[in-house]
């Protein structure tokens, strides 16, 4: 039996495979001819996906009523409670978004360096639950009558933001951790076809379905909670998410025995910092002048085997004090490379943030069927995602791979920028016609004859942009992070949302009539220009990633696992030229 035989009963495999004897001509074919497929989702990961569904139900369902709750009074249409106006409501909503995406770094540090991802999720979930209890109890009629509504809302925003932020950067990495095999390998399907199980595609597959679970929860919460708000009261719209989040905690704990739970590591930040300092010190040595000319990355000077010409040797003391190896240097280079893409993504997320505030206010003045809350409209975003994520993951991406079209990460993210920009162009056009509407003018900006369903294309465009920009950036963060920094880099990947919230907070004073056309148009122009800038800056990352993938395949074979034929590394080199040429 070959040492490369398929692992039996691989958990969650998409297709059942037979034992494979890689003999004779079966693997002598060009590696590029193997169809690349994803491994199925492991059983343990499904508990985490259900937990994420419940958590997102609570988060989105409970936060959708925020804009009406703060902006309007009890006698307004749509009704609210705190009567603070659109600018205040939008500013607080943007602060909440900022805080939710700022705090993941705290949870990530706690997980990576102290108690691991599992216990970090448990602790921050308890804090999260406390925030929902505060919000619910201060929104009941007696609490509102006593003046507790607004201060209770502020406190709840902070506690909920701290709780959800603490787990936000950890849940997806823990889910991806359940793939225990992280190499690429080939298998024979029942059909007799030999395919390559590609780890990166497995992560892409998982993150697509992780995002799908998010949006199913978002949709159900976003539909049910506004109906409770309209027909029962805000306290009911906040009580349901509280109960659902309790279920989320119970489901997560129920799967505990099935999880692979990576423990905490040494202080990876300190190790990385010392490594960077050492690399800079080595690079500045006079005897390394020639090496600096041929170096593509200063971090290479922190390697024991740099591959650079005429690099001065480490002293015995330096060898003894170094807490890293060459693999960690390469992993950190990948992590830094990944983190760079997150900076311009902030502008993309400014587009997305309009869903939770200004587009809801726009819907509030548009013509709606009786009994339809304005803050139910943004559920067309998760509706589109629930429909099109399975189509994209199960049909569109495999079809492109079948046609040998590499729709690589940076191309997908760039397309996300352009679709986000187009959604804001559409919102600006709708707002322009609202301002031209006679009823809007005669009622002083209270009502318009334009149907609220004209907003649907805007939500669909944003949904498509998320499939390409948001999901891709999440999976890119995980696959390019060192094992000891998975949570940290995933948390950093959320910081564009944080920066976007600050930008939105800065422009929130202008988020009022008659400025809204210019606000939407300005966001659209910003996203379009940054999309062009993004592709110009990062398009070469796709080439680097393909080089790394093919090198990893060759390295696996050299080590005696994965691909078995001795001539495969040579064949990989031939395939590499063709694959990289297509990317260029």
PLY file of the C-alpha trace (Angstrom):
ply
format ascii 1.0
element vertex 584
property float x
property float y
property float z
element edge 583
property int vertex1
property int vertex2
end_header
0.00 0.00 0.00
1.38 3.41 -0.95
2.51 5.77 1.77
0.38 8.36 0.00
-2.87 6.48 0.34
-5.91 8.52 1.16
-6.64 9.13 4.81
-9.59 6.91 5.65
-12.89 8.52 6.52
-11.56 12.07 6.16
-13.98 14.12 8.22
-16.48 16.02 6.08
-14.98 15.04 2.70
-16.98 16.38 -0.20
-16.67 13.14 -2.19
-15.99 9.66 -0.83
-12.68 8.41 -2.15
-11.04 5.04 -2.51
-7.53 4.05 -1.57
-5.10 5.31 -4.15
-1.97 3.61 -5.40
0.03 6.30 -7.13
1.83 4.10 -9.63
3.04 4.26 -13.21
1.38 6.91 -15.35
-1.34 7.96 -12.90
0.69 10.80 -11.42
3.07 11.30 -14.28
0.63 13.66 -15.84
1.30 17.36 -15.59
0.32 18.66 -12.14
-1.54 21.53 -13.77
-3.96 19.00 -15.30
-5.28 17.86 -11.92
-8.60 19.39 -11.05
-8.24 21.34 -7.82
-11.07 20.72 -5.34
-11.86 21.65 -1.76
-12.16 19.31 1.17
-15.59 19.24 2.82
-16.40 21.04 6.05
-15.38 19.04 9.17
-18.09 18.03 11.65
-16.56 20.14 14.44
-16.73 23.22 12.23
-20.51 22.84 11.87
-21.01 23.53 15.59
-19.08 26.78 15.14
-21.07 27.66 12.01
-24.35 27.22 13.92
-22.94 29.30 16.78
-22.02 32.02 14.27
-25.51 31.87 12.76
-27.06 32.52 16.19
-24.55 35.23 17.10
-25.12 37.09 13.84
-28.89 36.74 14.29
-28.48 38.53 17.61
-26.02 41.14 16.35
-27.79 42.16 13.17
-31.32 41.56 14.40
-30.73 43.56 17.55
-28.79 46.40 15.91
-31.13 46.99 12.96
-33.67 48.86 15.15
-30.93 51.15 16.55
-31.38 53.89 13.92
-35.13 54.26 14.46
-34.79 53.77 18.26
-32.42 56.73 18.57
-33.44 58.97 15.66
-37.22 59.21 16.06
-39.82 59.84 18.75
-42.84 57.66 19.63
-45.17 59.68 17.40
-42.93 59.75 14.33
-43.27 57.51 11.29
-41.32 55.30 11.58
-41.68 55.41 15.34
-38.72 55.53 17.71
-38.13 56.21 21.38
-35.16 58.50 22.09
-35.88 61.28 19.51
-32.24 62.39 19.03
-32.30 63.00 15.24
-30.59 61.41 12.23
-27.11 62.86 12.76
-26.90 61.66 16.38
-28.34 58.27 15.50
-25.91 57.89 12.58
-22.95 59.04 14.68
-23.75 56.54 17.45
-24.26 53.76 14.92
-20.87 54.55 13.40
-19.27 54.62 16.87
-20.79 51.20 17.58
-19.38 49.83 14.32
-15.99 51.38 15.09
-15.88 49.87 18.58
-17.02 46.43 17.37
-14.14 46.34 14.89
-11.55 47.93 17.18
-11.86 45.45 20.04
-11.10 42.25 18.05
-7.40 42.97 18.52
-7.90 42.58 22.28
-9.61 39.22 21.92
-6.96 38.07 19.44
-4.09 38.92 21.79
-5.80 37.17 24.69
-6.40 34.08 22.54
-2.98 33.84 20.90
-0.87 34.61 23.95
-2.82 33.58 27.04
-5.80 31.22 27.01
-6.39 30.08 23.43
-9.33 30.72 21.13
-11.89 28.44 22.79
-11.80 29.99 26.28
-11.50 33.50 24.88
-14.77 32.99 23.01
-16.46 31.72 26.20
-15.32 34.70 28.31
-16.19 37.40 25.78
-19.54 35.71 25.06
-20.50 36.21 28.71
-19.64 39.92 28.42
-21.62 40.05 25.17
-24.63 38.50 26.89
-24.47 41.12 29.66
-24.67 43.89 27.05
-27.86 42.45 25.58
-29.41 42.23 29.04
-28.60 45.91 29.69
-30.10 46.98 26.37
-33.27 44.94 26.88
-33.96 46.03 30.45
-33.41 49.75 29.72
-35.78 49.68 26.72
-38.88 48.50 28.58
-41.56 51.24 28.98
-40.94 51.79 32.70
-37.20 52.25 32.16
-37.83 54.66 29.28
-40.26 56.65 31.41
-37.61 57.01 34.13
-35.03 58.33 31.62
-32.85 55.20 31.56
-33.25 54.62 27.82
-30.46 56.82 26.42
-27.76 56.15 29.06
-28.67 52.46 28.99
-28.28 52.47 25.21
-24.81 54.06 25.44
-23.63 51.56 28.06
-25.09 48.65 26.09
-23.29 49.78 22.91
-19.95 49.68 24.74
-20.53 46.33 26.45
-21.97 44.64 23.34
-19.19 46.11 21.22
-16.56 44.80 23.61
-18.17 41.35 23.70
-18.78 40.88 19.99
-15.41 42.41 19.15
-13.66 40.04 21.52
-14.89 37.01 19.59
-15.16 38.49 16.10
-11.56 37.88 15.09
-11.41 34.40 16.65
-14.49 32.43 15.61
-13.61 32.11 11.93
-9.98 31.06 12.60
-11.16 28.45 15.14
-13.56 27.14 12.50
-10.76 26.94 9.93
-8.51 25.25 12.51
-10.76 22.19 12.28
-9.07 21.29 9.00
-6.36 19.13 10.48
-4.56 18.45 7.20
-3.04 21.62 5.75
-1.01 20.25 2.86
-2.11 19.73 -0.73
-2.54 16.10 -1.75
-4.08 14.03 -4.50
-6.93 11.56 -4.23
-8.89 9.29 -6.50
-12.64 9.81 -6.51
-15.21 7.04 -6.97
-15.45 8.12 -10.58
-11.77 7.23 -11.03
-10.74 10.85 -11.48
-7.58 11.88 -9.68
-7.93 15.34 -8.16
-5.81 17.58 -6.03
-7.22 18.55 -2.62
-6.10 22.14 -2.36
-5.90 23.50 1.19
-6.39 27.12 0.09
-9.54 26.14 -1.80
-10.76 24.30 1.31
-10.37 27.50 3.33
-12.10 29.48 0.57
-14.93 26.93 0.60
-15.25 27.15 4.40
-15.23 30.94 4.48
-17.91 31.11 1.78
-20.18 28.94 3.91
-19.15 30.74 7.09
-20.27 33.98 5.43
-23.42 32.24 4.24
-24.25 31.28 7.87
-23.63 34.89 8.89
-26.13 36.12 6.35
-28.80 33.54 7.10
-28.64 34.71 10.72
-28.56 38.33 9.60
-31.60 37.83 7.36
-33.77 36.10 9.94
-32.80 38.52 12.69
-33.15 41.48 10.35
-36.69 40.46 9.37
-38.08 39.28 12.69
-36.69 42.01 14.95
-38.04 44.98 12.95
-41.47 43.28 12.89
-41.29 42.94 16.68
-40.23 46.59 16.86
-43.24 47.63 14.79
-45.90 45.38 16.32
-44.76 44.87 19.93
-42.05 47.34 20.90
-38.32 47.92 20.94
-37.92 45.91 24.13
-39.20 42.81 22.28
-36.88 43.52 19.35
-33.96 43.44 21.81
-35.22 40.54 23.96
-35.26 38.04 21.08
-31.56 38.58 20.19
-30.74 38.16 23.88
-32.43 34.76 23.90
-30.90 33.68 20.59
-27.44 34.61 21.77
-27.94 32.41 24.82
-28.61 29.57 22.36
-25.36 30.50 20.55
-23.37 30.00 23.75
-25.08 26.66 24.43
-24.39 25.35 20.90
-20.75 26.40 21.09
-20.25 24.60 24.39
-22.11 21.53 23.08
-19.48 21.03 20.38
-16.58 21.37 22.81
-15.52 17.70 22.74
-15.27 17.67 18.94
-13.05 20.76 18.57
-9.38 20.92 17.86
-8.40 23.73 20.28
-5.06 25.36 19.52
-3.51 26.57 22.74
-1.86 29.89 23.47
1.70 30.43 22.28
4.65 32.45 23.49
4.37 36.19 23.08
4.34 36.16 19.30
4.30 39.96 19.11
7.47 40.21 21.21
9.09 37.46 19.11
8.13 39.21 15.87
9.34 42.56 17.20
12.73 41.14 18.23
13.04 39.43 14.86
12.33 42.65 12.96
14.85 44.57 15.09
17.49 41.91 14.48
16.82 41.86 10.72
17.22 45.64 10.49
20.42 45.48 12.52
21.89 42.77 10.26
20.86 44.62 7.10
22.71 47.77 8.21
26.03 46.03 8.82
28.70 47.34 6.41
29.73 43.81 5.42
26.17 43.15 4.22
26.19 45.97 1.68
26.15 43.62 -1.32
23.48 41.46 0.25
21.22 44.49 0.70
21.31 45.11 -3.05
19.96 41.65 -3.85
17.51 41.43 -0.95
13.81 41.75 -1.72
12.75 41.83 1.92
14.71 43.04 4.93
13.22 40.23 7.04
15.39 37.75 5.12
18.32 39.00 7.21
16.68 37.35 10.24
17.10 33.91 8.66
19.88 31.52 9.54
19.97 30.54 5.88
19.23 33.78 4.04
20.00 32.70 0.50
21.65 36.09 0.04
25.23 36.54 -1.16
28.02 37.33 1.31
25.88 37.75 4.42
27.85 37.91 7.64
27.44 34.91 9.92
25.54 35.04 13.17
27.51 34.96 16.37
26.97 32.01 18.75
25.22 34.40 21.13
22.81 35.48 18.40
22.04 31.87 17.53
21.27 31.13 21.18
19.07 34.19 21.74
16.97 33.89 18.57
13.50 32.51 19.39
12.47 32.09 15.78
13.34 29.84 12.85
13.44 30.45 9.10
9.89 29.16 8.69
8.58 31.79 11.10
10.40 34.49 9.09
8.65 33.34 5.90
5.30 33.17 7.69
5.71 36.66 9.09
6.55 37.95 5.62
3.29 36.42 4.42
1.42 38.02 7.33
2.88 41.47 6.64
2.01 41.05 2.98
-1.58 40.22 3.93
-1.91 43.10 6.37
-0.92 45.65 3.74
-4.06 44.97 1.71
-6.30 45.90 4.64
-5.37 49.59 4.59
-7.17 50.65 1.37
-10.09 48.29 2.13
-11.31 50.89 4.64
-12.77 52.91 1.78
-14.69 49.90 0.52
-16.26 49.42 3.95
-17.48 53.03 3.98
-19.81 51.91 1.16
-21.03 48.94 3.16
-21.63 50.99 6.32
-24.37 52.97 4.57
-26.63 49.89 4.92
-26.97 50.27 8.67
-27.78 53.98 8.82
-28.24 56.33 5.86
-29.94 53.84 3.55
-32.38 53.01 6.36
-33.14 56.72 6.73
-33.61 56.94 2.96
-36.09 54.04 3.13
-37.92 55.84 5.94
-39.18 58.60 3.61
-39.97 56.35 0.64
-43.38 54.85 -0.10
-43.79 51.52 1.70
-46.65 49.00 1.91
-48.60 49.24 5.14
-46.90 47.30 7.91
-43.47 47.18 6.24
-40.79 48.68 8.52
-38.16 50.82 6.82
-35.36 48.99 8.63
-36.34 45.67 7.09
-35.15 46.77 3.65
-31.45 46.11 4.16
-32.29 42.41 4.45
-32.15 42.29 0.67
-28.39 42.27 1.19
-28.33 38.92 3.08
-31.09 37.57 0.79
-28.79 38.15 -2.18
-25.84 36.62 -0.33
-27.79 33.52 0.70
-28.78 32.95 -2.93
-25.51 33.78 -4.66
-22.82 32.48 -2.27
-23.71 28.82 -3.00
-23.89 29.61 -6.72
-20.51 31.34 -6.62
-18.85 28.64 -4.51
-20.44 25.62 -6.17
-20.68 26.73 -9.80
-18.96 30.00 -10.74
-15.52 29.43 -9.17
-15.30 25.74 -10.25
-16.33 26.77 -13.77
-13.52 29.31 -13.91
-11.03 26.69 -12.68
-12.32 24.26 -15.32
-11.61 26.89 -17.95
-8.14 27.47 -16.42
-9.08 31.02 -15.42
-7.36 31.95 -12.17
-9.72 34.47 -10.58
-7.13 35.19 -7.92
-7.57 37.03 -4.63
-6.56 40.54 -5.64
-8.71 40.48 -8.75
-11.71 39.46 -6.67
-11.13 42.20 -4.11
-10.69 44.81 -6.85
-14.01 43.79 -8.39
-15.53 44.18 -4.92
-14.36 47.82 -4.84
-15.99 48.58 -8.18
-19.30 46.92 -7.25
-19.35 48.81 -3.94
-18.79 52.05 -5.83
-21.61 51.21 -8.25
-23.99 50.60 -5.34
-23.34 54.12 -4.04
-23.86 55.60 -7.51
-27.25 53.92 -7.55
-28.09 55.24 -4.05
-27.18 58.76 -5.17
-29.46 58.49 -8.21
-32.38 57.29 -6.04
-31.76 60.14 -3.59
-31.69 62.66 -6.45
-35.17 61.61 -7.57
-36.43 61.67 -3.97
-35.38 65.31 -3.73
-37.18 66.03 -7.03
-40.39 64.38 -5.86
-43.28 66.80 -5.34
-44.60 65.04 -2.24
-41.16 65.17 -0.63
-40.98 68.89 -1.29
-44.53 69.62 -0.07
-44.12 67.61 3.15
-40.81 69.22 4.07
-38.81 66.06 3.48
-41.08 63.67 5.37
-42.55 61.55 2.54
-41.91 60.60 -1.07
-43.96 58.80 -3.70
-40.96 56.75 -4.83
-41.32 53.07 -3.98
-38.96 51.75 -1.35
-38.35 48.71 -3.55
-36.25 50.90 -5.83
-33.52 50.36 -3.23
-33.22 46.62 -3.99
-30.55 46.90 -6.74
-28.38 48.90 -4.34
-28.46 46.09 -1.76
-27.81 43.45 -4.42
-24.76 45.34 -5.69
-23.37 45.60 -2.16
-23.99 41.88 -1.65
-22.05 40.97 -4.78
-19.24 43.25 -3.65
-19.07 41.40 -0.32
-18.70 38.02 -2.02
-15.57 39.26 -3.75
-14.09 41.78 -1.31
-15.17 40.76 2.19
-15.02 36.96 1.98
-11.75 37.02 0.06
-10.05 39.33 2.55
-11.15 37.06 5.44
-9.76 33.91 3.85
-6.61 35.76 2.76
-5.98 36.85 6.35
-6.23 33.31 7.65
-4.17 31.58 4.96
-1.37 34.18 5.11
-0.98 34.30 8.88
1.60 32.29 10.87
0.02 29.51 12.92
0.82 31.43 16.10
-0.81 34.62 14.74
-4.03 33.36 13.12
-6.30 35.25 15.52
-4.18 38.39 15.47
-4.01 38.70 11.68
-7.72 37.85 11.36
-8.43 40.62 13.88
-6.26 43.04 11.91
-8.30 42.13 8.82
-11.32 43.65 10.60
-9.61 46.99 11.22
-10.64 48.39 7.81
-14.22 48.27 9.17
-12.99 50.16 12.22
-11.30 52.86 10.12
-14.33 53.01 7.83
-16.53 53.66 10.86
-14.27 56.55 11.88
-14.51 57.98 8.36
-18.28 57.56 8.45
-18.32 59.18 11.90
-16.38 62.14 10.53
-18.85 62.68 7.69
-21.97 61.95 9.77
-22.67 65.68 10.47
-23.33 66.03 6.73
-25.63 62.98 6.72
-28.82 65.03 6.44
-30.94 66.65 3.78
-30.19 68.18 1.34
-26.64 66.75 1.31
-27.30 63.06 0.77
-26.77 62.96 -3.02
-23.30 64.43 -2.59
-22.54 62.11 0.32
-23.38 58.97 -1.67
-21.59 60.29 -4.76
-18.48 61.14 -2.74
-18.34 57.64 -1.25
-18.78 56.15 -4.75
-15.92 58.19 -6.22
-13.68 57.29 -3.29
-14.34 53.55 -3.67
-13.76 53.67 -7.44
-10.45 55.52 -7.18
-9.22 53.32 -4.35
-10.20 50.25 -6.35
-7.88 51.36 -9.15
-5.14 52.21 -6.64
-5.63 48.87 -4.90
-5.13 46.82 -8.05
-2.10 48.86 -9.07
-0.49 48.29 -5.66
-1.34 44.62 -5.05
-1.87 42.87 -8.38
1.59 41.26 -8.08
0.43 39.46 -4.92
-1.48 37.02 -7.11
1.76 36.04 -8.84
3.53 35.67 -5.49
0.73 33.47 -4.16
0.83 31.20 -7.21
4.60 30.88 -6.91
4.23 29.99 -3.24
1.49 27.42 -3.95
3.52 25.63 -6.60
6.66 25.72 -4.47
4.73 24.19 -1.59
3.58 21.33 -3.83
7.15 20.68 -4.92
8.43 20.89 -1.33
5.84 18.34 -0.19
7.05 15.87 -2.76
10.69 16.48 -1.83
9.84 15.68 1.79
8.18 12.43 0.78
4.45 13.15 1.02
1.66 14.70 -0.97
2.76 14.15 -4.57
4.85 11.06 -4.94
6.65 10.91 -8.25
10.24 12.10 -8.18
9.77 13.95 -11.44
6.83 15.98 -10.11
8.94 18.96 -8.94
10.29 19.25 -12.48
6.79 19.03 -13.90
5.63 21.64 -11.38
8.31 23.99 -12.67
6.94 23.53 -16.18
3.37 24.11 -14.96
4.51 27.15 -13.01
5.62 29.03 -16.11
2.23 28.54 -17.75
0.23 29.39 -14.59
2.25 32.50 -13.80
2.10 33.69 -17.39
-1.70 33.60 -17.21
-1.64 35.69 -14.04
0.73 38.25 -15.52
0 1
1 2
2 3
3 4
4 5
5 6
6 7
7 8
8 9
9 10
10 11
11 12
12 13
13 14
14 15
15 16
16 17
17 18
18 19
19 20
20 21
21 22
22 23
23 24
24 25
25 26
26 27
27 28
28 29
29 30
30 31
31 32
32 33
33 34
34 35
35 36
36 37
37 38
38 39
39 40
40 41
41 42
42 43
43 44
44 45
45 46
46 47
47 48
48 49
49 50
50 51
51 52
52 53
53 54
54 55
55 56
56 57
57 58
58 59
59 60
60 61
61 62
62 63
63 64
64 65
65 66
66 67
67 68
68 69
69 70
70 71
71 72
72 73
73 74
74 75
75 76
76 77
77 78
78 79
79 80
80 81
81 82
82 83
83 84
84 85
85 86
86 87
87 88
88 89
89 90
90 91
91 92
92 93
93 94
94 95
95 96
96 97
97 98
98 99
99 100
100 101
101 102
102 103
103 104
104 105
105 106
106 107
107 108
108 109
109 110
110 111
111 112
112 113
113 114
114 115
115 116
116 117
117 118
118 119
119 120
120 121
121 122
122 123
123 124
124 125
125 126
126 127
127 128
128 129
129 130
130 131
131 132
132 133
133 134
134 135
135 136
136 137
137 138
138 139
139 140
140 141
141 142
142 143
143 144
144 145
145 146
146 147
147 148
148 149
149 150
150 151
151 152
152 153
153 154
154 155
155 156
156 157
157 158
158 159
159 160
160 161
161 162
162 163
163 164
164 165
165 166
166 167
167 168
168 169
169 170
170 171
171 172
172 173
173 174
174 175
175 176
176 177
177 178
178 179
179 180
180 181
181 182
182 183
183 184
184 185
185 186
186 187
187 188
188 189
189 190
190 191
191 192
192 193
193 194
194 195
195 196
196 197
197 198
198 199
199 200
200 201
201 202
202 203
203 204
204 205
205 206
206 207
207 208
208 209
209 210
210 211
211 212
212 213
213 214
214 215
215 216
216 217
217 218
218 219
219 220
220 221
221 222
222 223
223 224
224 225
225 226
226 227
227 228
228 229
229 230
230 231
231 232
232 233
233 234
234 235
235 236
236 237
237 238
238 239
239 240
240 241
241 242
242 243
243 244
244 245
245 246
246 247
247 248
248 249
249 250
250 251
251 252
252 253
253 254
254 255
255 256
256 257
257 258
258 259
259 260
260 261
261 262
262 263
263 264
264 265
265 266
266 267
267 268
268 269
269 270
270 271
271 272
272 273
273 274
274 275
275 276
276 277
277 278
278 279
279 280
280 281
281 282
282 283
283 284
284 285
285 286
286 287
287 288
288 289
289 290
290 291
291 292
292 293
293 294
294 295
295 296
296 297
297 298
298 299
299 300
300 301
301 302
302 303
303 304
304 305
305 306
306 307
307 308
308 309
309 310
310 311
311 312
312 313
313 314
314 315
315 316
316 317
317 318
318 319
319 320
320 321
321 322
322 323
323 324
324 325
325 326
326 327
327 328
328 329
329 330
330 331
331 332
332 333
333 334
334 335
335 336
336 337
337 338
338 339
339 340
340 341
341 342
342 343
343 344
344 345
345 346
346 347
347 348
348 349
349 350
350 351
351 352
352 353
353 354
354 355
355 356
356 357
357 358
358 359
359 360
360 361
361 362
362 363
363 364
364 365
365 366
366 367
367 368
368 369
369 370
370 371
371 372
372 373
373 374
374 375
375 376
376 377
377 378
378 379
379 380
380 381
381 382
382 383
383 384
384 385
385 386
386 387
387 388
388 389
389 390
390 391
391 392
392 393
393 394
394 395
395 396
396 397
397 398
398 399
399 400
400 401
401 402
402 403
403 404
404 405
405 406
406 407
407 408
408 409
409 410
410 411
411 412
412 413
413 414
414 415
415 416
416 417
417 418
418 419
419 420
420 421
421 422
422 423
423 424
424 425
425 426
426 427
427 428
428 429
429 430
430 431
431 432
432 433
433 434
434 435
435 436
436 437
437 438
438 439
439 440
440 441
441 442
442 443
443 444
444 445
445 446
446 447
447 448
448 449
449 450
450 451
451 452
452 453
453 454
454 455
455 456
456 457
457 458
458 459
459 460
460 461
461 462
462 463
463 464
464 465
465 466
466 467
467 468
468 469
469 470
470 471
471 472
472 473
473 474
474 475
475 476
476 477
477 478
478 479
479 480
480 481
481 482
482 483
483 484
484 485
485 486
486 487
487 488
488 489
489 490
490 491
491 492
492 493
493 494
494 495
495 496
496 497
497 498
498 499
499 500
500 501
501 502
502 503
503 504
504 505
505 506
506 507
507 508
508 509
509 510
510 511
511 512
512 513
513 514
514 515
515 516
516 517
517 518
518 519
519 520
520 521
521 522
522 523
523 524
524 525
525 526
526 527
527 528
528 529
529 530
530 531
531 532
532 533
533 534
534 535
535 536
536 537
537 538
538 539
539 540
540 541
541 542
542 543
543 544
544 545
545 546
546 547
547 548
548 549
549 550
550 551
551 552
552 553
553 554
554 555
555 556
556 557
557 558
558 559
559 560
560 561
561 562
562 563
563 564
564 565
565 566
566 567
567 568
568 569
569 570
570 571
571 572
572 573
573 574
574 575
575 576
576 577
577 578
578 579
579 580
580 581
581 582
582 583
